[in-house]
């Protein structure tokens, strides 16, 4: 990150400005993200590498969308369409 700011510090600063901000953090290096997050509540962590369906599930979780078989099927459909270059 620029100027030596960590993702955790950026998230803390963003939350100071907007307390209801939903945050999904990803990293390939953090072994125990909860210990690094400090006072950040309701942060969803995603370990690299991840699949598109994992990203969709993390975003849904951050937004409070229930994880049901129906939403998982929709994530898979979206991921397949995105991989095929069809978008939506």
Secondary structure, 3 states (H helix, E strand, C coil): CHHHCCHHHHHHHHHHHCCCCCEEEEECCCCCHHHHHCCCCCEEEEECCCCHHHHHHHHHHHHCCCCCHHHHHHHHHHHHHHHCCCCC
